[in-house]
Structures are given as structure tokens and as C-alpha cells.
Amino acid sequence: MAKISVLMGVYNKSARLKESINSVLNQSFKDFELILINDGSSDHSGEICDIFAKKESRIKVYHQSNKGVSYTRNRAINLSNSEFISFLDADDTYESDFLEKMIKKINISDSDVCYCGHNYVSSRKTKARFNFKTGSILVDYLKNKCTPNTNSWLIRKAFIFKHNIKFQEDLNFGEDMLFFSEILLNSKNTVCVNEYLTNYFLNITNSLSENSIEKITLDLLWLNLLKEKVILNPNIHFSLKKKAILTINNYRIPGSIIYRFNKNFNELLKINLMEHYYLIHFKHLNNFSFVNGVRSLKLYYYKFKFIIKFYYHRFKEEI
């Protein structure tokens, strides 16, 4: 049995797949297995996986028809044969000492959950902005003060099974945030390596999709599922439940709406749907309150900016 399983779902990632796999094989810590699940790719991703597996005994490859990222990650967890798991998207990379530093930290602290910082990579590499927090960090995670990337975790597999934590297979957006929120909901001793050990490669197409107005509905879906999990968890103190629900209702949900309203304002005006969306989400906007310091002030500015623009254009139409 390997100490760590690195889990990689693969779907049409042939352009960067070799670099991602090599970033695992080049780790200074060697006691790992790499599980590659080809999720019905139509490019050469499956062939690339098979070529690597023939050369490296620590690589295990599975092929399936397209099932989606959540099903694939859940299957990878179940197939893993190790004490700890980590995830890596098939177009991102690890720094060469990622596994070594993460396993050292988690062993010293006797924790179930460890994370590190990540870099954003486009034309250049820049460090993500967040605070390194330890202990019970769910509320900081929901407030965007400490938001490790999907690739930046090391988690004890027994902890995942003990709390029956899975990726929600009927979600196609926010499934990773929901999964890691549930991890942090149950972890009282989360630790971190205060370094930037993973690389997230920015994709312009994905960035545009993230900002679409339809993502409001998808955000509401995973956030409401999380609220249900927070409320129903019998092992969580009431004060943490209260803070988490308040953060979701008064910061995360209004923030999702305000941000995307501003990003899509002109387009919604063109198709005469701005008032429609505003009325649908008016209740959520009114829940906004200053629960997150400077971030709430910034959000209030964007809310004020949106409302001024909205009523200005409405007034223009009436005259």
C-alpha cells in the first residue's frame, strides 16, 4: 500500500496532461500511487495515460464513458490504496516537493487535513492571495480569507470515509467547494504548509464561463446544500453553525449575485432581463450585511454601484 494516492480525472486534457503527470513523477517523496481515470476523452488523453502506465508501475489507469468530474473523483477515492489522498487536475502541476512537505506536516501534527498555497499561472506565475489559517477554518474558507485550490490538499482517507464525505454527483458547478467545505466542517485541526506548492493554470474560456449569469443559480444550489449539511451535522457546535450560516446567507450568496450582476449588466440590459433577475434575487441581496470586514465593504461598494446603474437605466426608460 502506498502512503499517498494522487487522484487525477482526465477529460480532453492532452495539451497539458504530460506536464501534469510528470509533476507527480518528479516528486521528491516517492511513496505514492497515481490513479488516472480517463473520463471518456475524445482526444489523445487516454492514450497518453496508457503510455505512462506502461513505463511506471506506480501509475494505474482506468477508462470509462463520460461520467463527469464528481463521479470520477469519487471513483478514484474508492480505487485508491493508501493512507492519504490528494487531487490534481489534469492541466495543473505540483511543485517537486509538494508531497514531501505536506506529508511531513500532517505527520508532525497528527492531523487529518493539510493544505498549502497555490500559484496562478498564465503568462507569468503569481501567488494566490489568502491567509494561512489553522484549526477550525470553515468560516474563513467561506469568507474567501483562506481558499486553497482543489490541488492543494492532503487528506486522510479514513477521515473521508468516517464522515461519509463525497463529491455531489448531480452538481456540475461548485462541487469542489461543497466537498472541501464539508471536509472543513468536520475538521477541528486543519493544518497548513505556509508555502505555494501547486500551480493552477488559468483558462480564459473557463474564466468567462465562471462569470455567466447562470452561475448564480448553480451557486445557490451548492450553498443551500452546504447549509443543510451544516444544520444537520450533530457533531458541530451551535456557535460554528451560526457563523457558517450567517456567512453563507449574508456574504457568499449576495456576493455571488452582486458580482455577476455587475459583470453581465450591459448584456442583461440588451436582452431586457436585468429587472427580471433583480426581482428574482432581491431577497438574497437584502440579506447582505457586514460580516466579513473589508471584503464586505468592497461588496457593499459593488452593490451600491449596481443599484445606482439599475435605477438610472430604469428612470431613463420611464422618461
C-alpha positions in Angstrom: 0.0 0.0 0.0 1.3 3.4 -0.9 1.4 6.3 1.6 -0.4 8.7 -0.7 -2.7 8.4 -3.7 -2.7 11.2 -6.2 -6.1 11.2 -7.9 -6.4 12.7 -11.4 -9.6 12.7 -13.5 -8.8 13.2 -17.2 -11.1 14.6 -19.8 -9.7 16.0 -23.1 -6.6 17.4 -21.5 -4.0 16.1 -23.9 -2.4 19.5 -24.3 -1.1 19.7 -20.7 -1.5 16.2 -19.5 2.1 15.1 -19.9 3.4 18.0 -17.8 0.8 17.3 -15.1 1.7 13.6 -14.9 5.5 14.4 -14.9 5.0 16.9 -12.0 3.8 13.9 -9.9 6.5 11.5 -11.1 9.2 14.1 -10.3 8.1 14.4 -6.6 11.0 14.1 -4.1 8.6 11.9 -2.0 8.4 8.6 -3.8 5.9 6.5 -1.8 2.8 7.3 -3.9 0.5 5.9 -6.5 -1.0 7.9 -9.3 -4.6 7.0 -10.3 -5.6 8.3 -13.7 -9.2 7.9 -14.8 -9.9 8.7 -18.4 -13.5 10.1 -18.3 -14.4 9.3 -21.9 -12.0 11.7 -23.6 -12.3 12.2 -27.3 -8.7 13.4 -27.8 -5.5 11.5 -27.1 -5.7 11.8 -23.3 -6.5 8.1 -22.8 -3.5 7.0 -25.0 -1.2 9.3 -23.1 -2.3 7.8 -19.8 -1.7 4.3 -21.1 1.8 5.1 -22.4 2.8 6.5 -19.0 1.3 3.4 -17.2 3.4 1.1 -19.3 6.6 2.9 -18.2 5.7 3.5 -14.5 4.4 0.8 -12.1 3.0 3.4 -9.7 0.5 4.6 -12.3 -2.9 2.9 -12.5 -5.1 3.8 -15.4 -8.9 3.3 -15.7 -11.1 4.1 -18.7 -14.8 4.9 -18.5 -17.5 6.6 -20.5 -18.0 10.2 -19.7 -19.5 10.4 -16.1 -18.4 13.9 -15.0 -15.8 15.2 -12.6 -17.7 14.3 -9.3 -18.4 10.7 -10.2 -14.8 10.4 -11.4 -13.3 11.8 -8.2 -15.5 9.6 -6.1 -14.4 6.5 -8.1 -10.8 7.5 -7.7 -11.2 7.8 -3.9 -12.7 4.3 -3.8 -10.0 2.8 -6.0 -7.1 4.3 -4.0 -5.0 2.1 -1.9 -3.2 4.4 0.5 -3.5 6.3 3.8 -3.8 9.8 2.3 -5.2 11.2 -0.9 -4.5 14.3 -2.9 -6.1 15.6 -6.1 -4.5 17.1 -9.2 -6.4 18.5 -12.2 -5.1 17.2 -15.5 -3.9 20.6 -16.7 -2.2 21.8 -13.4 1.0 20.8 -11.7 2.7 20.2 -8.3 6.0 21.7 -7.3 8.5 18.9 -6.8 8.4 19.0 -3.0 4.6 19.2 -2.6 4.1 15.7 -1.3 7.2 15.7 0.8 6.3 18.9 2.7 2.6 18.0 3.0 3.1 14.5 4.5 5.8 15.8 6.8 3.4 18.5 8.2 0.5 16.1 8.6 2.6 13.5 10.4 4.1 16.0 12.8 0.7 17.5 13.7 -1.2 14.2 13.6 -3.9 15.9 11.7 -6.4 14.5 9.1 -6.3 17.6 6.8 -3.5 19.7 5.4 -3.4 22.3 2.7 -0.9 24.7 1.1 -0.9 27.8 -1.1 -1.1 27.8 -4.9 0.2 29.9 -7.8 -1.9 31.2 -10.7 -0.1 30.7 -14.0 -0.9 32.5 -17.2 1.8 34.4 -19.0 3.6 34.5 -15.6 3.3 32.9 -12.2 1.7 34.8 -9.3 0.9 33.7 -5.8 -2.7 33.5 -4.8 -3.8 35.9 -2.1 -5.1 34.4 1.1 -4.3 33.9 4.7 -2.8 30.7 6.1 -5.2 29.6 8.8 -5.2 26.5 11.1 -7.6 24.8 13.4 -11.3 25.1 12.6 -11.2 27.2 9.4 -14.6 26.6 7.7 -15.8 30.2 8.2 -12.5 31.6 6.9 -12.9 29.4 3.9 -16.4 30.6 3.2 -15.3 34.2 3.7 -12.6 33.7 1.0 -9.9 34.5 3.5 -8.4 31.1 3.1 -9.4 29.2 -0.1 -6.9 26.5 -1.1 -7.2 25.2 -4.7 -8.5 21.7 -5.3 -5.0 20.6 -6.0 -3.6 21.9 -2.7 -4.9 19.4 -0.1 -3.7 16.2 1.6 -6.5 14.4 3.4 -6.5 11.1 5.4 -8.7 8.7 3.5 -10.2 7.2 6.7 -11.4 10.7 7.7 -13.4 11.0 4.4 -15.0 7.6 4.9 -15.7 8.2 8.6 -17.7 11.3 7.8 -19.2 9.9 4.6 -17.9 12.8 2.5 -18.4 12.6 -1.2 -18.4 14.8 -4.3 -22.1 15.6 -5.1 -22.5 13.8 -8.4 -25.6 15.8 -9.6 -23.6 19.1 -9.4 -21.6 20.3 -12.3 -20.5 23.6 -10.6 -19.4 24.2 -7.0 -18.9 20.5 -6.3 -15.3 21.1 -5.2 -16.3 24.0 -2.9 -19.0 21.8 -1.3 -16.7 18.8 -0.8 -13.9 20.8 0.8 -16.4 22.8 2.9 -17.7 19.5 4.2 -14.1 18.4 4.9 -13.6 21.6 7.0 -16.9 21.3 8.6 -15.7 18.1 10.2 -12.1 19.0 10.8 -11.2 20.8 14.0 -7.4 20.5 13.5 -6.7 21.6 9.9 -3.0 22.4 9.4 -1.1 24.0 6.5 2.2 24.3 4.8 2.8 28.0 4.6 4.2 27.8 1.0 2.9 27.9 -2.5 3.4 24.3 -3.8 0.8 23.9 -6.5 0.2 25.6 -9.9 -3.2 26.4 -11.2 -3.2 27.3 -14.9 -5.7 29.9 -15.8 -8.0 29.3 -18.8 -9.7 32.3 -20.4 -12.7 30.3 -21.6 -13.4 28.9 -18.2 -13.0 32.3 -16.6 -15.7 33.7 -18.9 -18.0 30.8 -18.1 -17.4 31.3 -14.3 -18.8 34.9 -14.7 -22.0 34.0 -16.6 -25.3 35.0 -15.0 -26.5 31.3 -15.0 -23.8 30.6 -12.3 -26.0 32.4 -9.7 -28.5 29.5 -9.8 -25.7 27.0 -9.6 -24.0 28.8 -6.7 -27.4 28.9 -4.8 -27.7 25.1 -5.3 -24.4 24.1 -3.7 -24.6 26.8 -1.0 -28.1 25.6 0.0 -26.8 22.0 0.1 -24.0 23.2 2.4 -26.4 25.0 4.7 -28.4 21.7 5.0 -25.2 19.8 5.9 -24.2 22.4 8.5 -27.6 22.4 10.1 -27.9 18.6 10.2 -24.3 17.8 11.4 -24.7 16.6 15.1 -21.0 17.0 15.9 -20.7 20.7 15.2 -21.1 23.3 18.0 -24.0 25.7 17.6 -21.8 28.8 17.5 -19.9 27.4 14.4 -23.2 26.5 12.8 -24.5 30.1 13.4 -21.3 31.7 12.0 -21.3 29.5 8.9 -25.0 30.0 8.1 -24.6 33.8 8.6 -21.6 33.9 6.3 -23.4 32.0 3.6 -26.7 34.0 3.8 -25.1 37.4 4.3 -21.9 37.3 2.3 -21.5 34.3 0.0 -24.9 34.3 -1.7 -25.3 38.2 -2.0 -21.7 38.3 -3.2 -22.3 35.7 -6.0 -25.3 37.7 -7.2 -23.8 41.2 -7.0 -20.6 40.1 -8.7 -22.3 38.5 -11.6 -24.9 41.3 -11.9 -22.1 43.8 -12.4 -20.2 41.5 -14.8 -23.3 40.9 -17.0 -25.1 44.3 -16.6 -24.9 45.6 -20.1 -25.7 42.2 -21.7 -28.8 41.8 -19.5 -30.0 45.3 -20.5 -29.7 44.4 -24.1 -32.0 41.5 -23.8 -34.3 43.2 -21.3 -33.7 40.7 -18.4 -32.0 42.9 -15.9 -35.2 43.7 -13.9 -36.3 40.1 -14.2 -33.1 38.8 -12.5 -33.1 41.7 -10.0 -36.6 40.8 -8.8 -35.8 37.1 -8.5 -32.8 37.7 -6.3 -34.0 40.8 -4.4 -34.5 38.8 -1.2 -30.9 37.5 -1.3 -29.5 40.9 -2.0 -31.3 42.3 1.0 -29.7 39.7 3.3 -26.3 41.3 2.8 -24.6 42.6 5.9 -21.1 43.5 7.1 -20.0 40.1 8.3 -16.6 40.0 6.5 -14.7 43.2 7.3 -13.0 44.9 4.3 -14.4 42.3 1.9 -17.9 43.2 2.9 -17.1 46.9 2.4 -15.9 46.1 -1.1 -19.0 44.0 -1.8 -21.2 46.9 -0.5 -19.5 49.2 -3.0 -20.3 46.8 -5.9 -23.9 46.5 -4.6 -24.3 50.3 -4.4 -22.7 50.7 -7.9 -25.2 48.1 -9.3 -28.2 49.7 -7.7 -27.3 53.2 -9.0 -26.9 51.8 -12.5 -30.1 49.8 -12.3 -32.3 52.7 -11.2 -30.6 55.1 -13.6 -31.5 53.0 -16.6 -34.9 52.3 -15.3 -35.5 56.0 -14.9 -34.3 56.7 -18.4 -36.8 54.2 -19.8 -39.7 55.8 -18.0 -39.0 59.3 -19.4 
